[in-house]
Amino acid sequence: MILRRLADGIRAQNWFTVVLEVLIVVVGIFIALQVDGWNEGRKKQQNIEAQLLRIADDAAVLLAETDRLIVGFDNRIARVQIALEVLDGTPLTAANTRAFERALDESYQLNEVEVDLPGMNILMNTGDIDQVADANVRKALLALTNEWRRRKTVIGHVRSLLDIVNRDIFKGISYDIVGLDAERSDGAEFKIRYDLDSLRADLRLRAALSNAARMQGYGRSQTVLARAALKAVVDSLEQSTSR
């Protein structure tokens, strides 16, 4: 219909009609493009909001796991300290034997927590992180990404150092672990055979345990920093949704 009127106007040299019809077409196309762009923008924002809700749920779970990891570091450091006291002459008792034996077993292990925030990965990979409306949430998410990446690198170096230093030392320690639960959980039942006098005389064991305590402490401090970044994300998302 518009094309017919436009052709009729050109044939009749009715330039007013021609200009008017062209303007109608241009304005129509412009409005259609604006509506499409608005719809796309709305869909993107809906996706971003959905990912932020997913991040909020996953981050709360990860925060609890991180808290348990920090407690694990504290417990492991405490057990190593008990083991050092036993090696220095403190008698083995029913209260400290378990801690002593677990310290021997755990000397060069370093626990980790897996960072699983699929929603944040989607925002980062698509570039939609820049479209997060709340500046505080956006800043907290970027800071968390950087902090966990840095922690992963540092913990990897610490784990390598523990393995290199303590593995060689413990090769010559005269004790055997028997029937250890595969997961090495707190409730794991295992038996350990050792000659306490020989262990007390082995200065390498003291060095290994002292090194383990330092490395566990360093791992804890890195985890505390990463936890702070994670808590900032949780808090910023809570504040954003409460407005």
Wavefront OBJ file of the C-alpha trace (Angstrom):
o trace
v 0.000 0.000 0.000
v 2.740 2.473 0.932
v 4.829 1.516 -2.087
v 1.794 2.047 -4.385
v 1.120 5.505 -2.940
v 4.821 6.338 -3.224
v 4.862 5.282 -6.894
v 1.672 7.235 -7.610
v 3.161 10.317 -5.962
v 6.343 10.091 -8.031
v 4.381 9.705 -11.260
v 2.205 12.671 -10.339
v 5.253 14.580 -9.116
v 3.465 15.060 -5.809
v 6.661 15.518 -3.829
v 4.902 16.222 -0.558
v 3.278 12.776 -0.702
v 6.606 11.192 -1.671
v 8.449 12.792 1.253
v 5.653 11.933 3.655
v 5.570 8.282 2.601
v 9.376 8.000 2.849
v 9.268 9.488 6.329
v 6.593 7.010 7.351
v 8.773 4.125 6.146
v 11.897 5.452 7.865
v 10.092 6.126 11.119
v 8.512 2.677 11.004
v 11.884 0.986 10.506
v 13.414 3.080 13.288
v 10.640 2.173 15.720
v 10.929 -1.523 14.805
v 14.680 -1.457 15.427
v 14.175 0.306 18.758
v 11.604 -2.259 19.840
v 13.922 -5.131 18.840
v 16.799 -3.528 20.708
v 14.623 -2.989 23.772
v 13.467 -6.606 23.688
v 17.046 -7.857 23.372
v 18.163 -5.600 26.212
v 15.293 -6.789 28.377
v 16.132 -10.430 27.680
v 19.798 -9.802 28.503
v 18.933 -8.110 31.788
v 16.598 -10.981 32.667
v 19.429 -13.427 32.009
v 21.824 -11.345 34.099
v 19.336 -11.241 36.980
v 18.870 -15.016 36.731
v 22.638 -15.564 36.873
v 22.951 -13.228 39.864
v 20.304 -15.228 41.732
v 22.222 -18.397 40.880
v 25.453 -16.819 42.097
v 23.796 -15.791 45.374
v 22.697 -19.371 46.087
v 26.010 -20.954 45.059
v 28.085 -18.345 46.898
v 26.263 -19.032 50.163
v 27.096 -22.736 49.848
v 30.703 -21.972 48.912
v 31.012 -19.603 51.862
v 30.000 -22.400 54.241
v 32.514 -24.754 52.606
v 35.231 -22.125 52.962
v 34.417 -21.703 56.648
v 34.784 -25.458 57.126
v 38.098 -25.357 55.291
v 39.410 -22.643 57.615
v 38.369 -24.733 60.622
v 40.185 -27.656 59.012
v 43.355 -25.595 58.732
v 43.044 -24.628 62.410
v 42.572 -28.254 63.468
v 45.484 -29.459 61.376
v 47.809 -26.759 62.723
v 46.746 -27.653 66.275
v 47.476 -31.343 65.672
v 50.918 -30.552 64.289
v 51.635 -28.481 67.389
v 50.617 -31.418 69.598
v 52.889 -33.703 67.574
v 55.824 -31.344 68.051
v 55.185 -31.291 71.797
v 55.141 -35.105 71.863
v 58.420 -35.215 69.957
v 59.844 -32.796 72.513
v 58.971 -35.179 75.331
v 55.307 -34.728 76.218
v 54.007 -38.231 77.070
v 51.523 -39.865 74.750
v 48.098 -40.100 76.377
v 44.632 -41.158 75.321
v 43.891 -37.492 74.680
v 46.802 -36.682 72.388
v 47.673 -39.952 70.649
v 45.048 -39.543 67.933
v 46.178 -35.985 67.181
v 49.832 -37.064 67.104
v 49.215 -39.897 64.680
v 47.031 -37.814 62.397
v 49.697 -35.121 62.315
v 52.178 -37.694 61.044
v 49.768 -38.697 58.319
v 48.781 -35.144 57.325
v 52.197 -33.515 57.313
v 52.278 -32.625 53.606
v 48.621 -32.471 52.682
v 46.954 -29.166 51.905
v 43.183 -29.038 51.608
v 41.423 -27.080 48.902
v 37.914 -25.895 48.165
v 36.571 -26.023 44.643
v 35.203 -22.722 43.365
v 31.967 -23.605 41.582
v 30.022 -20.496 40.559
v 28.591 -21.328 37.116
v 26.561 -18.127 37.040
v 29.678 -15.998 37.430
v 31.479 -18.009 34.748
v 28.615 -17.302 32.336
v 28.705 -13.567 33.061
v 32.474 -13.474 32.627
v 32.573 -15.559 29.443
v 29.762 -13.623 27.744
v 31.039 -10.227 28.838
v 27.699 -9.540 30.534
v 29.548 -8.802 33.775
v 29.921 -5.235 32.453
v 26.123 -4.997 32.147
v 25.420 -5.744 35.824
v 23.444 -2.690 36.893
v 24.573 -2.554 40.525
v 28.116 -1.171 40.609
v 28.826 -2.701 44.031
v 27.810 -6.166 42.838
v 29.872 -5.793 39.678
v 32.920 -4.656 41.642
v 32.556 -7.492 44.171
v 32.274 -10.134 41.430
v 35.394 -8.901 39.652
v 37.318 -8.745 42.935
v 36.255 -12.308 43.789
v 37.410 -13.590 40.398
v 40.824 -12.009 40.842
v 41.215 -13.128 44.465
v 40.322 -16.773 43.871
v 42.576 -16.899 40.797
v 45.448 -15.522 42.875
v 44.718 -17.935 45.740
v 44.710 -20.911 43.392
v 48.154 -19.932 42.112
v 49.574 -19.370 45.600
v 48.088 -22.573 47.047
v 49.538 -24.505 44.108
v 53.009 -23.186 44.941
v 52.554 -23.958 48.648
v 51.375 -27.499 47.891
v 54.383 -28.065 45.625
v 56.734 -26.799 48.319
v 55.164 -29.049 50.939
v 55.420 -32.026 48.641
v 59.033 -31.394 47.658
v 60.307 -30.658 51.172
v 58.295 -33.100 53.266
v 57.991 -36.017 50.877
v 61.735 -36.643 50.854
v 61.968 -36.254 54.599
v 59.123 -38.653 55.300
v 60.525 -41.356 53.057
v 62.932 -42.328 55.831
v 60.519 -42.059 58.776
v 59.941 -45.451 60.365
v 56.175 -45.718 60.660
v 53.414 -47.328 58.629
v 49.750 -46.420 58.271
v 47.398 -49.384 58.052
v 43.715 -49.478 57.031
v 43.364 -45.761 56.423
v 39.972 -44.611 55.233
v 40.247 -43.459 51.618
v 38.784 -40.044 52.362
v 40.951 -39.402 55.420
v 37.910 -37.898 57.129
v 37.778 -36.933 60.793
v 36.012 -40.203 61.548
v 38.488 -42.321 59.583
v 39.689 -45.376 61.427
v 43.285 -46.358 60.891
v 46.152 -47.915 62.766
v 49.658 -46.548 62.790
v 52.836 -48.386 63.676
v 55.851 -46.437 64.823
v 58.767 -46.381 67.216
v 58.263 -43.206 69.267
v 61.887 -43.100 70.463
v 63.104 -43.275 66.861
v 60.724 -40.524 65.814
v 61.882 -38.296 68.674
v 65.482 -38.790 67.615
v 64.809 -37.879 63.980
v 65.411 -34.155 63.566
v 64.103 -34.316 59.999
v 60.653 -35.136 61.340
v 60.622 -32.028 63.510
v 61.706 -29.958 60.535
v 58.978 -31.484 58.360
v 56.257 -30.887 60.938
v 57.414 -27.325 61.611
v 57.391 -26.652 57.878
v 53.927 -28.202 57.611
v 52.610 -25.907 60.346
v 53.956 -22.840 58.540
v 52.554 -23.913 55.183
v 49.161 -24.775 56.684
v 49.124 -21.335 58.296
v 49.922 -19.717 54.988
v 47.190 -21.704 53.273
v 44.771 -20.567 55.963
v 45.667 -16.904 55.511
v 45.128 -17.148 51.752
v 41.767 -18.812 52.325
v 40.722 -16.084 54.740
v 41.466 -13.439 52.087
v 39.482 -15.354 49.486
v 36.628 -15.778 51.952
v 36.481 -12.015 52.486
v 36.069 -11.505 48.732
v 33.356 -14.169 48.638
v 31.538 -12.614 51.609
v 31.608 -9.242 49.841
v 29.764 -10.819 46.897
v 27.154 -12.373 49.193
v 26.622 -9.081 51.055
v 26.431 -6.951 47.891
v 23.866 -9.307 46.326
v 21.768 -9.246 49.487
v 21.847 -5.447 49.562
v 20.998 -5.255 45.868
v 17.932 -7.489 46.167
v 16.682 -5.703 49.299
v 16.439 -2.316 47.575
l 1 2 3 4 5 6 7 8 9 10 11 12 13 14 15 16 17 18 19 20 21 22 23 24 25 26 27 28 29 30 31 32 33 34 35 36 37 38 39 40 41 42 43 44 45 46 47 48 49 50 51 52 53 54 55 56 57 58 59 60 61 62 63 64 65 66 67 68 69 70 71 72 73 74 75 76 77 78 79 80 81 82 83 84 85 86 87 88 89 90 91 92 93 94 95 96 97 98 99 100 101 102 103 104 105 106 107 108 109 110 111 112 113 114 115 116 117 118 119 120 121 122 123 124 125 126 127 128 129 130 131 132 133 134 135 136 137 138 139 140 141 142 143 144 145 146 147 148 149 150 151 152 153 154 155 156 157 158 159 160 161 162 163 164 165 166 167 168 169 170 171 172 173 174 175 176 177 178 179 180 181 182 183 184 185 186 187 188 189 190 191 192 193 194 195 196 197 198 199 200 201 202 203 204 205 206 207 208 209 210 211 212 213 214 215 216 217 218 219 220 221 222 223 224 225 226 227 228 229 230 231 232 233 234 235 236 237 238 239 240 241 242 243
